[in-house]
Structures are given as structure tokens and as C-alpha cells.
């Protein structure tokens, strides 16, 4: 996998991190679930990019 594809995957996961973080905060009203959501999202993105 070339570098441009890896960067594209990270951007693809970056947008849901921003938008989804706001949605999770809206439902939960706290930053802890947002942190858990974002860590899980970045772990999945890291696993995909590292392949």
C-alpha cells in the first residue's frame, strides 16, 4: 500500500472522528465516551494502515 493510499485512509477516518465525536458528546454529555470512541476509531484506522 503506497503512502497516498495510507494518508487517504487516515483522512477517511478523521472526518468521522470529528463529526462522530460531536454526536457522541451530544448523546452522552461527557467527554469520556468521546475519548473512548476516538481511541477505538484510531485503533481501527491504525490496524488498517499498518497492513
N, C-alpha and C positions, 0 to 999 in steps of 0.2 A: 504494500500500500504506500503510495507516494505521499509527500508532505502536504500537498494541496488537498488531497482527499482527507487526511487526518485533521487538518485545520477546518475543513468543511463540516466534518462530523462534530467537532467541538463547538462550532457556531450553531449547528443544528440543535445541540443540547443546551447551548447558552440561552437561547430565546425562551424555551420552556422553563428554565431556571428562574428567569426574571418574571415572566408572566405567571407561572405556576406558584412562585413564591408569594406573590401578591394574593393569589386565590387562596392558598393555604392559610395565609395570615388572616384573610377575611373570614374564613370559616372558623379558625381556631382562636384568633385574637391574641396570639402569643408568638414570640419569635422562636421558641424551641421546636415546634413542629416544622417551621420553615427551615431551620438548620438541618433537621433530620431529613427532610425532603431533598434539600440541595445536596447534602452529602451522599445520599443514595443515588441521586441523578448523576453526580460527578463520578461515583464509583462505576456505574454502568457505562458512562462515556469513556472512562479510562480503560475499562476492560475491552471495549470495542476498539479503541485506538491502539492499544498495546498488541492486538493480534497481528 
